[in-house]
Amino acid sequence: MKTCMGCGYAEWKKTKTGRLHPSGEGKCTYKYNAPALPNSMHFMGNRQPPEPMGGWIDRKHVYETHCPYWCPANPSLQGTGHLVDRTLQGVVGTPNRKGET
């Protein structure tokens, strides 16, 4: 997706009454982990491993590229940073109501 709307990692700023704030501001709650490096290599800079910066999002912004970490939110928890329970979506290997996989 080129927008953060509907993403389970999006945590939107709320008003005092609990509604979405008109500013459209929010934060991406995805926790990025840097891959392990071979013993012969190291990361440049002071942070070991490096830490990504930023994470601020806006409901009004459309990005140029699709986000590789976009994940659908649970509709009842949308905007809270909670992800969909994938076991309820009929993922391969998960039995359906009839017990079939």
Distance bins in CASP14 RR format, pairs under 12 A and 6 or more apart:
PFRMAT RR
TARGET T0000
AUTHOR 0000-0000-0000
RMODE 2
METHOD distances of the structure
MODEL  1
1 7 1 0 0 1 0 0 0 0 0 0 0
1 8 0 0 0 0 0 1 0 0 0 0 0
1 9 0 0 0 0 0 1 0 0 0 0 0
1 10 0 0 0 0 0 1 0 0 0 0 0
1 57 0 0 0 0 0 1 0 0 0 0 0
1 61 0 0 0 0 0 1 0 0 0 0 0
1 62 0 0 0 0 1 0 0 0 0 0 0
1 63 0 0 0 0 1 0 0 0 0 0 0
1 65 0 0 0 0 0 1 0 0 0 0 0
1 66 1 0 1 0 0 0 0 0 0 0 0
1 67 1 0 1 0 0 0 0 0 0 0 0
1 68 0 0 0 0 0 1 0 0 0 0 0
1 69 0 0 0 0 1 0 0 0 0 0 0
1 70 1 0 1 0 0 0 0 0 0 0 0
1 71 0 0 0 0 1 0 0 0 0 0 0
1 72 0 0 0 0 1 0 0 0 0 0 0
1 73 0 0 0 0 0 1 0 0 0 0 0
2 61 0 0 0 0 1 0 0 0 0 0 0
2 62 1 0 1 0 0 0 0 0 0 0 0
2 63 1 0 1 0 0 0 0 0 0 0 0
2 64 1 0 0 1 0 0 0 0 0 0 0
2 65 1 0 0 1 0 0 0 0 0 0 0
2 66 1 0 1 0 0 0 0 0 0 0 0
2 67 1 0 0 1 0 0 0 0 0 0 0
2 68 0 0 0 0 0 1 0 0 0 0 0
2 70 0 0 0 0 1 0 0 0 0 0 0
3 10 0 0 0 0 1 0 0 0 0 0 0
3 24 0 0 0 0 0 1 0 0 0 0 0
3 28 0 0 0 0 0 1 0 0 0 0 0
3 57 0 0 0 0 1 0 0 0 0 0 0
3 58 0 0 0 0 1 0 0 0 0 0 0
3 59 1 0 0 1 0 0 0 0 0 0 0
3 60 0 0 0 0 1 0 0 0 0 0 0
3 61 1 0 0 1 0 0 0 0 0 0 0
3 62 1 0 1 0 0 0 0 0 0 0 0
3 63 1 0 0 1 0 0 0 0 0 0 0
3 64 0 0 0 0 0 1 0 0 0 0 0
3 65 0 0 0 0 0 1 0 0 0 0 0
3 66 0 0 0 0 1 0 0 0 0 0 0
3 67 0 0 0 0 1 0 0 0 0 0 0
3 70 0 0 0 0 1 0 0 0 0 0 0
4 10 1 0 1 0 0 0 0 0 0 0 0
4 11 0 0 0 0 1 0 0 0 0 0 0
4 12 0 0 0 0 1 0 0 0 0 0 0
4 24 0 0 0 0 1 0 0 0 0 0 0
4 25 0 0 0 0 0 1 0 0 0 0 0
4 26 0 0 0 0 1 0 0 0 0 0 0
4 27 0 0 0 0 1 0 0 0 0 0 0
4 28 1 0 0 1 0 0 0 0 0 0 0
4 29 0 0 0 0 0 1 0 0 0 0 0
4 30 0 0 0 0 0 1 0 0 0 0 0
4 55 0 0 0 0 1 0 0 0 0 0 0
4 56 0 0 0 0 0 1 0 0 0 0 0
4 57 1 0 1 0 0 0 0 0 0 0 0
4 58 1 0 0 1 0 0 0 0 0 0 0
4 59 1 0 0 1 0 0 0 0 0 0 0
4 60 0 0 0 0 0 1 0 0 0 0 0
4 61 1 0 0 1 0 0 0 0 0 0 0
4 62 0 0 0 0 1 0 0 0 0 0 0
4 63 0 0 0 0 1 0 0 0 0 0 0
4 66 0 0 0 0 0 1 0 0 0 0 0
4 67 1 0 0 1 0 0 0 0 0 0 0
4 69 0 0 0 0 0 1 0 0 0 0 0
4 70 1 0 0 1 0 0 0 0 0 0 0
4 71 0 0 0 0 0 1 0 0 0 0 0
4 72 0 0 0 0 0 1 0 0 0 0 0
4 73 0 0 0 0 0 1 0 0 0 0 0
4 78 0 0 0 0 0 1 0 0 0 0 0
4 79 0 0 0 0 1 0 0 0 0 0 0
4 81 0 0 0 0 0 1 0 0 0 0 0
5 12 0 0 0 0 1 0 0 0 0 0 0
5 20 0 0 0 0 0 1 0 0 0 0 0
5 24 0 0 0 0 0 1 0 0 0 0 0
5 26 0 0 0 0 0 1 0 0 0 0 0
5 57 0 0 0 0 1 0 0 0 0 0 0
5 58 0 0 0 0 0 1 0 0 0 0 0
5 59 1 0 1 0 0 0 0 0 0 0 0
5 60 0 0 0 0 1 0 0 0 0 0 0
5 61 0 0 0 0 1 0 0 0 0 0 0
5 62 0 0 0 0 1 0 0 0 0 0 0
5 63 0 0 0 0 0 1 0 0 0 0 0
5 67 0 0 0 0 0 1 0 0 0 0 0
5 70 0 0 0 0 1 0 0 0 0 0 0
5 72 0 0 0 0 0 1 0 0 0 0 0
5 73 0 0 0 0 1 0 0 0 0 0 0
5 78 0 0 0 0 1 0 0 0 0 0 0
5 79 0 0 0 0 1 0 0 0 0 0 0
6 12 0 0 0 0 1 0 0 0 0 0 0
6 20 0 0 0 0 0 1 0 0 0 0 0
6 57 0 0 0 0 0 1 0 0 0 0 0
6 59 0 0 0 0 1 0 0 0 0 0 0
6 67 0 0 0 0 0 1 0 0 0 0 0
6 70 0 0 0 0 1 0 0 0 0 0 0
6 71 0 0 0 0 1 0 0 0 0 0 0
6 72 1 0 0 1 0 0 0 0 0 0 0
6 73 1 0 1 0 0 0 0 0 0 0 0
6 74 0 0 0 0 0 1 0 0 0 0 0
6 75 0 0 0 0 1 0 0 0 0 0 0
6 77 0 0 0 0 0 1 0 0 0 0 0
6 78 1 0 1 0 0 0 0 0 0 0 0
6 79 1 0 0 1 0 0 0 0 0 0 0
6 80 0 0 0 0 0 1 0 0 0 0 0
6 81 0 0 0 0 0 1 0 0 0 0 0
6 82 0 0 0 0 0 1 0 0 0 0 0
6 83 0 0 0 0 0 1 0 0 0 0 0
6 84 0 0 0 0 0 1 0 0 0 0 0
7 26 0 0 0 0 0 1 0 0 0 0 0
7 27 0 0 0 0 0 1 0 0 0 0 0
7 28 1 0 0 1 0 0 0 0 0 0 0
7 29 0 0 0 0 1 0 0 0 0 0 0
7 30 0 0 0 0 1 0 0 0 0 0 0
7 57 0 0 0 0 1 0 0 0 0 0 0
7 59 0 0 0 0 0 1 0 0 0 0 0
7 63 0 0 0 0 0 1 0 0 0 0 0
7 66 0 0 0 0 0 1 0 0 0 0 0
7 67 1 0 0 1 0 0 0 0 0 0 0
7 68 0 0 0 0 0 1 0 0 0 0 0
7 69 0 0 0 0 1 0 0 0 0 0 0
7 70 1 0 1 0 0 0 0 0 0 0 0
7 71 1 0 0 1 0 0 0 0 0 0 0
7 72 1 0 0 1 0 0 0 0 0 0 0
7 73 1 0 0 1 0 0 0 0 0 0 0
7 74 0 0 0 0 0 1 0 0 0 0 0
7 77 0 0 0 0 0 1 0 0 0 0 0
7 78 0 0 0 0 1 0 0 0 0 0 0
7 79 0 0 0 0 1 0 0 0 0 0 0
7 80 0 0 0 0 0 1 0 0 0 0 0
7 81 0 0 0 0 1 0 0 0 0 0 0
7 82 0 0 0 0 0 1 0 0 0 0 0
7 83 0 0 0 0 1 0 0 0 0 0 0
7 84 0 0 0 0 0 1 0 0 0 0 0
8 27 0 0 0 0 0 1 0 0 0 0 0
8 28 0 0 0 0 1 0 0 0 0 0 0
8 29 1 0 0 1 0 0 0 0 0 0 0
8 30 0 0 0 0 1 0 0 0 0 0 0
8 57 0 0 0 0 0 1 0 0 0 0 0
8 67 0 0 0 0 0 1 0 0 0 0 0
8 69 0 0 0 0 1 0 0 0 0 0 0
8 70 0 0 0 0 1 0 0 0 0 0 0
8 71 1 0 1 0 0 0 0 0 0 0 0
8 72 1 0 0 1 0 0 0 0 0 0 0
8 73 1 1 0 0 0 0 0 0 0 0 0
8 74 1 0 0 1 0 0 0 0 0 0 0
8 75 0 0 0 0 0 1 0 0 0 0 0
8 76 0 0 0 0 0 1 0 0 0 0 0
8 77 1 0 0 1 0 0 0 0 0 0 0
8 78 1 0 0 1 0 0 0 0 0 0 0
8 79 1 0 0 1 0 0 0 0 0 0 0
8 80 0 0 0 0 1 0 0 0 0 0 0
8 81 1 0 1 0 0 0 0 0 0 0 0
8 82 1 0 0 1 0 0 0 0 0 0 0
8 83 1 0 1 0 0 0 0 0 0 0 0
8 84 1 0 0 1 0 0 0 0 0 0 0
8 85 0 0 0 0 0 1 0 0 0 0 0
8 86 0 0 0 0 0 1 0 0 0 0 0
9 26 0 0 0 0 0 1 0 0 0 0 0
9 27 0 0 0 0 1 0 0 0 0 0 0
9 28 1 0 1 0 0 0 0 0 0 0 0
9 29 1 0 1 0 0 0 0 0 0 0 0
9 30 1 0 1 0 0 0 0 0 0 0 0
9 31 0 0 0 0 1 0 0 0 0 0 0
9 32 0 0 0 0 0 1 0 0 0 0 0
9 55 0 0 0 0 1 0 0 0 0 0 0
9 57 0 0 0 0 1 0 0 0 0 0 0
9 67 0 0 0 0 1 0 0 0 0 0 0
9 68 0 0 0 0 0 1 0 0 0 0 0
9 69 1 0 0 1 0 0 0 0 0 0 0
9 70 1 0 0 1 0 0 0 0 0 0 0
9 71 1 0 0 1 0 0 0 0 0 0 0
9 72 0 0 0 0 0 1 0 0 0 0 0
9 73 0 0 0 0 1 0 0 0 0 0 0
9 77 0 0 0 0 0 1 0 0 0 0 0
9 78 0 0 0 0 0 1 0 0 0 0 0
9 79 0 0 0 0 1 0 0 0 0 0 0
9 80 0 0 0 0 0 1 0 0 0 0 0
9 81 1 0 1 0 0 0 0 0 0 0 0
9 82 0 0 0 0 1 0 0 0 0 0 0
9 83 1 0 0 1 0 0 0 0 0 0 0
9 84 0 0 0 0 0 1 0 0 0 0 0
10 20 0 0 0 0 0 1 0 0 0 0 0
10 24 0 0 0 0 0 1 0 0 0 0 0
10 25 0 0 0 0 0 1 0 0 0 0 0
10 26 1 0 0 1 0 0 0 0 0 0 0
10 27 1 0 0 1 0 0 0 0 0 0 0
10 28 1 0 0 1 0 0 0 0 0 0 0
10 29 1 0 0 1 0 0 0 0 0 0 0
10 30 0 0 0 0 1 0 0 0 0 0 0
10 55 0 0 0 0 0 1 0 0 0 0 0
10 56 0 0 0 0 0 1 0 0 0 0 0
10 57 1 0 0 1 0 0 0 0 0 0 0
10 58 0 0 0 0 0 1 0 0 0 0 0
10 59 0 0 0 0 1 0 0 0 0 0 0
10 61 0 0 0 0 0 1 0 0 0 0 0
10 67 0 0 0 0 0 1 0 0 0 0 0
10 69 0 0 0 0 0 1 0 0 0 0 0
10 70 0 0 0 0 1 0 0 0 0 0 0
10 71 0 0 0 0 1 0 0 0 0 0 0
10 72 0 0 0 0 0 1 0 0 0 0 0
10 73 1 0 0 1 0 0 0 0 0 0 0
10 77 0 0 0 0 0 1 0 0 0 0 0
10 78 0 0 0 0 1 0 0 0 0 0 0
10 79 1 0 1 0 0 0 0 0 0 0 0
10 80 0 0 0 0 1 0 0 0 0 0 0
10 81 1 0 0 1 0 0 0 0 0 0 0
10 82 0 0 0 0 0 1 0 0 0 0 0
10 83 0 0 0 0 0 1 0 0 0 0 0
11 20 0 0 0 0 0 1 0 0 0 0 0
11 21 0 0 0 0 0 1 0 0 0 0 0
11 24 0 0 0 0 0 1 0 0 0 0 0
11 25 0 0 0 0 0 1 0 0 0 0 0
11 26 1 0 0 1 0 0 0 0 0 0 0
11 27 1 0 1 0 0 0 0 0 0 0 0
11 28 1 0 0 1 0 0 0 0 0 0 0
11 29 1 0 1 0 0 0 0 0 0 0 0
11 30 0 0 0 0 0 1 0 0 0 0 0
11 55 0 0 0 0 0 1 0 0 0 0 0
11 56 0 0 0 0 0 1 0 0 0 0 0
11 57 0 0 0 0 1 0 0 0 0 0 0
11 59 0 0 0 0 0 1 0 0 0 0 0
11 73 0 0 0 0 0 1 0 0 0 0 0
11 77 0 0 0 0 0 1 0 0 0 0 0
11 78 0 0 0 0 0 1 0 0 0 0 0
11 79 1 0 0 1 0 0 0 0 0 0 0
11 80 1 0 0 1 0 0 0 0 0 0 0
11 81 1 0 1 0 0 0 0 0 0 0 0
11 82 0 0 0 0 1 0 0 0 0 0 0
11 83 0 0 0 0 0 1 0 0 0 0 0
12 18 0 0 0 0 0 1 0 0 0 0 0
12 19 0 0 0 0 1 0 0 0 0 0 0
12 20 1 0 1 0 0 0 0 0 0 0 0
12 21 1 0 0 1 0 0 0 0 0 0 0
12 22 0 0 0 0 0 1 0 0 0 0 0
12 23 0 0 0 0 1 0 0 0 0 0 0
12 24 1 0 0 1 0 0 0 0 0 0 0
12 25 1 0 0 1 0 0 0 0 0 0 0
12 26 1 0 1 0 0 0 0 0 0 0 0
12 27 0 0 0 0 1 0 0 0 0 0 0
12 28 0 0 0 0 0 1 0 0 0 0 0
12 29 0 0 0 0 0 1 0 0 0 0 0
12 56 0 0 0 0 0 1 0 0 0 0 0
12 57 0 0 0 0 1 0 0 0 0 0 0
12 58 0 0 0 0 1 0 0 0 0 0 0
12 59 1 0 0 1 0 0 0 0 0 0 0
12 60 0 0 0 0 0 1 0 0 0 0 0
12 73 0 0 0 0 0 1 0 0 0 0 0
12 77 0 0 0 0 0 1 0 0 0 0 0
12 78 0 0 0 0 1 0 0 0 0 0 0
12 79 1 0 1 0 0 0 0 0 0 0 0
12 80 0 0 0 0 1 0 0 0 0 0 0
12 81 0 0 0 0 1 0 0 0 0 0 0
13 19 0 0 0 0 0 1 0 0 0 0 0
13 20 1 0 0 1 0 0 0 0 0 0 0
13 21 1 0 1 0 0 0 0 0 0 0 0
13 22 0 0 0 0 1 0 0 0 0 0 0
13 23 1 0 0 1 0 0 0 0 0 0 0
13 24 1 0 0 1 0 0 0 0 0 0 0
13 25 1 0 1 0 0 0 0 0 0 0 0
13 26 1 0 1 0 0 0 0 0 0 0 0
13 27 0 0 0 0 1 0 0 0 0 0 0
13 56 0 0 0 0 0 1 0 0 0 0 0
13 57 0 0 0 0 1 0 0 0 0 0 0
13 58 0 0 0 0 1 0 0 0 0 0 0
13 59 0 0 0 0 1 0 0 0 0 0 0
13 79 0 0 0 0 1 0 0 0 0 0 0
13 80 0 0 0 0 0 1 0 0 0 0 0
14 20 1 0 0 1 0 0 0 0 0 0 0
14 21 1 0 1 0 0 0 0 0 0 0 0
14 22 0 0 0 0 0 1 0 0 0 0 0
14 23 0 0 0 0 0 1 0 0 0 0 0
14 24 0 0 0 0 0 1 0 0 0 0 0
14 25 0 0 0 0 0 1 0 0 0 0 0
14 26 0 0 0 0 1 0 0 0 0 0 0
14 27 0 0 0 0 0 1 0 0 0 0 0
14 79 0 0 0 0 1 0 0 0 0 0 0
14 80 0 0 0 0 1 0 0 0 0 0 0
15 21 1 0 1 0 0 0 0 0 0 0 0
15 22 1 0 0 1 0 0 0 0 0 0 0
15 23 0 0 0 0 1 0 0 0 0 0 0
15 24 0 0 0 0 0 1 0 0 0 0 0
15 25 0 0 0 0 0 1 0 0 0 0 0
18 79 0 0 0 0 0 1 0 0 0 0 0
18 80 0 0 0 0 0 1 0 0 0 0 0
19 79 0 0 0 0 0 1 0 0 0 0 0
20 26 0 0 0 0 1 0 0 0 0 0 0
20 58 0 0 0 0 0 1 0 0 0 0 0
20 59 1 0 0 1 0 0 0 0 0 0 0
20 60 0 0 0 0 0 1 0 0 0 0 0
20 78 0 0 0 0 1 0 0 0 0 0 0
20 79 1 0 0 1 0 0 0 0 0 0 0
20 80 0 0 0 0 0 1 0 0 0 0 0
21 58 0 0 0 0 0 1 0 0 0 0 0
21 59 0 0 0 0 1 0 0 0 0 0 0
21 60 0 0 0 0 0 1 0 0 0 0 0
21 79 0 0 0 0 0 1 0 0 0 0 0
22 58 0 0 0 0 0 1 0 0 0 0 0
22 59 0 0 0 0 1 0 0 0 0 0 0
22 60 0 0 0 0 0 1 0 0 0 0 0
23 56 0 0 0 0 0 1 0 0 0 0 0
23 57 0 0 0 0 0 1 0 0 0 0 0
23 58 0 0 0 0 1 0 0 0 0 0 0
23 59 0 0 0 0 1 0 0 0 0 0 0
23 60 0 0 0 0 1 0 0 0 0 0 0
23 61 0 0 0 0 0 1 0 0 0 0 0
24 56 0 0 0 0 0 1 0 0 0 0 0
24 57 0 0 0 0 1 0 0 0 0 0 0
24 58 1 0 1 0 0 0 0 0 0 0 0
24 59 1 0 1 0 0 0 0 0 0 0 0
24 60 1 0 0 1 0 0 0 0 0 0 0
24 61 0 0 0 0 1 0 0 0 0 0 0
24 79 0 0 0 0 0 1 0 0 0 0 0
25 55 0 0 0 0 0 1 0 0 0 0 0
25 56 1 0 0 1 0 0 0 0 0 0 0
25 57 1 0 0 1 0 0 0 0 0 0 0
25 58 1 0 1 0 0 0 0 0 0 0 0
25 59 0 0 0 0 1 0 0 0 0 0 0
25 60 0 0 0 0 1 0 0 0 0 0 0
25 61 0 0 0 0 0 1 0 0 0 0 0
26 54 0 0 0 0 0 1 0 0 0 0 0
26 55 0 0 0 0 1 0 0 0 0 0 0
26 56 1 0 0 1 0 0 0 0 0 0 0
26 57 1 0 1 0 0 0 0 0 0 0 0
26 58 1 0 0 1 0 0 0 0 0 0 0
26 59 1 0 0 1 0 0 0 0 0 0 0
26 60 0 0 0 0 0 1 0 0 0 0 0
26 61 0 0 0 0 0 1 0 0 0 0 0
26 79 0 0 0 0 1 0 0 0 0 0 0
26 80 0 0 0 0 0 1 0 0 0 0 0
26 81 0 0 0 0 0 1 0 0 0 0 0
27 54 0 0 0 0 1 0 0 0 0 0 0
27 55 1 0 1 0 0 0 0 0 0 0 0
27 56 1 0 1 0 0 0 0 0 0 0 0
27 57 1 0 0 1 0 0 0 0 0 0 0
27 58 0 0 0 0 0 1 0 0 0 0 0
27 79 0 0 0 0 0 1 0 0 0 0 0
27 80 0 0 0 0 0 1 0 0 0 0 0
27 81 0 0 0 0 1 0 0 0 0 0 0
28 52 0 0 0 0 1 0 0 0 0 0 0
28 53 0 0 0 0 0 1 0 0 0 0 0
28 54 0 0 0 0 1 0 0 0 0 0 0
28 55 1 0 1 0 0 0 0 0 0 0 0
28 56 1 0 0 1 0 0 0 0 0 0 0
28 57 1 0 1 0 0 0 0 0 0 0 0
28 58 0 0 0 0 0 1 0 0 0 0 0
28 61 0 0 0 0 0 1 0 0 0 0 0
28 63 0 0 0 0 0 1 0 0 0 0 0
28 67 0 0 0 0 1 0 0 0 0 0 0
28 69 0 0 0 0 1 0 0 0 0 0 0
28 70 0 0 0 0 1 0 0 0 0 0 0
28 71 0 0 0 0 0 1 0 0 0 0 0
28 79 0 0 0 0 0 1 0 0 0 0 0
28 81 0 0 0 0 1 0 0 0 0 0 0
29 55 0 0 0 0 1 0 0 0 0 0 0
29 56 0 0 0 0 0 1 0 0 0 0 0
29 57 0 0 0 0 1 0 0 0 0 0 0
29 69 0 0 0 0 0 1 0 0 0 0 0
29 71 0 0 0 0 0 1 0 0 0 0 0
29 73 0 0 0 0 0 1 0 0 0 0 0
29 79 0 0 0 0 1 0 0 0 0 0 0
29 80 0 0 0 0 1 0 0 0 0 0 0
29 81 1 0 1 0 0 0 0 0 0 0 0
29 82 0 0 0 0 1 0 0 0 0 0 0
29 83 0 0 0 0 1 0 0 0 0 0 0
30 52 0 0 0 0 1 0 0 0 0 0 0
30 54 0 0 0 0 0 1 0 0 0 0 0
30 55 0 0 0 0 1 0 0 0 0 0 0
30 57 0 0 0 0 0 1 0 0 0 0 0
30 67 0 0 0 0 1 0 0 0 0 0 0
30 68 0 0 0 0 1 0 0 0 0 0 0
30 69 1 0 1 0 0 0 0 0 0 0 0
30 70 0 0 0 0 1 0 0 0 0 0 0
30 71 0 0 0 0 1 0 0 0 0 0 0
30 81 0 0 0 0 1 0 0 0 0 0 0
30 83 0 0 0 0 0 1 0 0 0 0 0
31 51 0 0 0 0 0 1 0 0 0 0 0
31 52 0 0 0 0 1 0 0 0 0 0 0
31 55 0 0 0 0 0 1 0 0 0 0 0
31 69 0 0 0 0 1 0 0 0 0 0 0
31 81 0 0 0 0 0 1 0 0 0 0 0
31 83 0 0 0 0 0 1 0 0 0 0 0
32 49 0 0 0 0 1 0 0 0 0 0 0
32 50 0 0 0 0 1 0 0 0 0 0 0
32 51 0 0 0 0 1 0 0 0 0 0 0
32 52 1 0 1 0 0 0 0 0 0 0 0
32 53 0 0 0 0 0 1 0 0 0 0 0
32 54 0 0 0 0 0 1 0 0 0 0 0
32 55 0 0 0 0 1 0 0 0 0 0 0
32 68 0 0 0 0 0 1 0 0 0 0 0
32 69 0 0 0 0 1 0 0 0 0 0 0
33 49 1 0 0 1 0 0 0 0 0 0 0
33 50 0 0 0 0 0 1 0 0 0 0 0
33 51 0 0 0 0 0 1 0 0 0 0 0
33 52 0 0 0 0 1 0 0 0 0 0 0
33 69 0 0 0 0 0 1 0 0 0 0 0
34 41 0 0 0 0 0 1 0 0 0 0 0
34 42 0 0 0 0 0 1 0 0 0 0 0
34 43 1 0 0 1 0 0 0 0 0 0 0
34 47 0 0 0 0 1 0 0 0 0 0 0
34 48 0 0 0 0 1 0 0 0 0 0 0
34 49 1 1 0 0 0 0 0 0 0 0 0
34 50 1 0 1 0 0 0 0 0 0 0 0
34 51 0 0 0 0 1 0 0 0 0 0 0
34 52 0 0 0 0 1 0 0 0 0 0 0
35 41 0 0 0 0 0 1 0 0 0 0 0
35 43 0 0 0 0 0 1 0 0 0 0 0
35 49 0 0 0 0 1 0 0 0 0 0 0
35 50 0 0 0 0 0 1 0 0 0 0 0
36 42 0 0 0 0 0 1 0 0 0 0 0
36 43 0 0 0 0 0 1 0 0 0 0 0
36 48 0 0 0 0 0 1 0 0 0 0 0
36 49 0 0 0 0 1 0 0 0 0 0 0
37 43 1 0 0 1 0 0 0 0 0 0 0
37 44 0 0 0 0 0 1 0 0 0 0 0
37 48 0 0 0 0 0 1 0 0 0 0 0
37 49 0 0 0 0 1 0 0 0 0 0 0
37 50 0 0 0 0 0 1 0 0 0 0 0
41 49 0 0 0 0 0 1 0 0 0 0 0
42 48 1 0 0 1 0 0 0 0 0 0 0
42 49 0 0 0 0 1 0 0 0 0 0 0
42 50 0 0 0 0 0 1 0 0 0 0 0
43 49 1 0 1 0 0 0 0 0 0 0 0
43 50 1 0 1 0 0 0 0 0 0 0 0
43 51 0 0 0 0 0 1 0 0 0 0 0
44 50 0 0 0 0 1 0 0 0 0 0 0
45 51 0 0 0 0 0 1 0 0 0 0 0
47 53 0 0 0 0 1 0 0 0 0 0 0
52 69 0 0 0 0 0 1 0 0 0 0 0
55 61 0 0 0 0 0 1 0 0 0 0 0
55 67 0 0 0 0 0 1 0 0 0 0 0
55 69 0 0 0 0 0 1 0 0 0 0 0
57 63 0 0 0 0 1 0 0 0 0 0 0
57 67 0 0 0 0 1 0 0 0 0 0 0
57 69 0 0 0 0 0 1 0 0 0 0 0
57 70 0 0 0 0 0 1 0 0 0 0 0
57 79 0 0 0 0 0 1 0 0 0 0 0
57 81 0 0 0 0 0 1 0 0 0 0 0
59 78 0 0 0 0 0 1 0 0 0 0 0
59 79 0 0 0 0 1 0 0 0 0 0 0
61 67 0 0 0 0 0 1 0 0 0 0 0
63 70 0 0 0 0 0 1 0 0 0 0 0
69 83 0 0 0 0 0 1 0 0 0 0 0
70 83 0 0 0 0 0 1 0 0 0 0 0
70 84 0 0 0 0 0 1 0 0 0 0 0
71 78 0 0 0 0 0 1 0 0 0 0 0
71 81 0 0 0 0 1 0 0 0 0 0 0
71 82 0 0 0 0 0 1 0 0 0 0 0
71 83 1 0 1 0 0 0 0 0 0 0 0
71 84 1 0 0 1 0 0 0 0 0 0 0
71 85 0 0 0 0 0 1 0 0 0 0 0
71 86 0 0 0 0 1 0 0 0 0 0 0
71 89 0 0 0 0 0 1 0 0 0 0 0
72 78 0 0 0 0 1 0 0 0 0 0 0
72 79 0 0 0 0 0 1 0 0 0 0 0
72 81 0 0 0 0 0 1 0 0 0 0 0
72 82 0 0 0 0 0 1 0 0 0 0 0
72 83 1 0 0 1 0 0 0 0 0 0 0
72 84 1 0 1 0 0 0 0 0 0 0 0
72 85 0 0 0 0 0 1 0 0 0 0 0
72 86 0 0 0 0 1 0 0 0 0 0 0
72 88 0 0 0 0 0 1 0 0 0 0 0
72 89 0 0 0 0 1 0 0 0 0 0 0
73 79 1 0 0 1 0 0 0 0 0 0 0
73 80 1 0 0 1 0 0 0 0 0 0 0
73 81 1 0 0 1 0 0 0 0 0 0 0
73 82 1 0 0 1 0 0 0 0 0 0 0
73 83 1 0 0 1 0 0 0 0 0 0 0
73 84 1 0 0 1 0 0 0 0 0 0 0
73 85 0 0 0 0 0 1 0 0 0 0 0
74 80 0 0 0 0 1 0 0 0 0 0 0
74 81 0 0 0 0 1 0 0 0 0 0 0
74 82 1 0 1 0 0 0 0 0 0 0 0
74 83 1 0 0 1 0 0 0 0 0 0 0
74 84 1 0 1 0 0 0 0 0 0 0 0
74 85 1 0 0 1 0 0 0 0 0 0 0
74 86 0 0 0 0 0 1 0 0 0 0 0
74 87 0 0 0 0 0 1 0 0 0 0 0
74 88 0 0 0 0 1 0 0 0 0 0 0
74 89 0 0 0 0 0 1 0 0 0 0 0
75 82 0 0 0 0 0 1 0 0 0 0 0
75 83 0 0 0 0 0 1 0 0 0 0 0
75 84 0 0 0 0 1 0 0 0 0 0 0
75 85 0 0 0 0 0 1 0 0 0 0 0
75 88 0 0 0 0 0 1 0 0 0 0 0
75 89 0 0 0 0 0 1 0 0 0 0 0
76 82 0 0 0 0 1 0 0 0 0 0 0
76 84 0 0 0 0 0 1 0 0 0 0 0
76 85 0 0 0 0 0 1 0 0 0 0 0
76 88 0 0 0 0 0 1 0 0 0 0 0
77 83 0 0 0 0 1 0 0 0 0 0 0
77 84 0 0 0 0 1 0 0 0 0 0 0
77 85 0 0 0 0 1 0 0 0 0 0 0
78 84 0 0 0 0 1 0 0 0 0 0 0
83 89 0 0 0 0 0 1 0 0 0 0 0
84 90 0 0 0 0 0 1 0 0 0 0 0
84 91 0 0 0 0 0 1 0 0 0 0 0
85 91 0 0 0 0 0 1 0 0 0 0 0
85 94 0 0 0 0 0 1 0 0 0 0 0
86 92 0 0 0 0 0 1 0 0 0 0 0
86 93 0 0 0 0 0 1 0 0 0 0 0
86 94 0 0 0 0 1 0 0 0 0 0 0
87 93 0 0 0 0 1 0 0 0 0 0 0
87 94 1 0 1 0 0 0 0 0 0 0 0
87 95 0 0 0 0 1 0 0 0 0 0 0
87 96 0 0 0 0 0 1 0 0 0 0 0
88 94 0 0 0 0 1 0 0 0 0 0 0
88 95 0 0 0 0 0 1 0 0 0 0 0
88 96 0 0 0 0 0 1 0 0 0 0 0
88 97 0 0 0 0 0 1 0 0 0 0 0
89 96 0 0 0 0 0 1 0 0 0 0 0
90 96 1 0 0 1 0 0 0 0 0 0 0
90 97 0 0 0 0 0 1 0 0 0 0 0
90 99 0 0 0 0 0 1 0 0 0 0 0
90 100 0 0 0 0 0 1 0 0 0 0 0
90 101 0 0 0 0 1 0 0 0 0 0 0
91 101 0 0 0 0 1 0 0 0 0 0 0
92 100 0 0 0 0 0 1 0 0 0 0 0
92 101 1 0 0 1 0 0 0 0 0 0 0
93 99 0 0 0 0 0 1 0 0 0 0 0
93 100 0 0 0 0 1 0 0 0 0 0 0
93 101 1 0 1 0 0 0 0 0 0 0 0
94 100 0 0 0 0 0 1 0 0 0 0 0
94 101 1 0 0 1 0 0 0 0 0 0 0
95 101 1 0 1 0 0 0 0 0 0 0 0
END
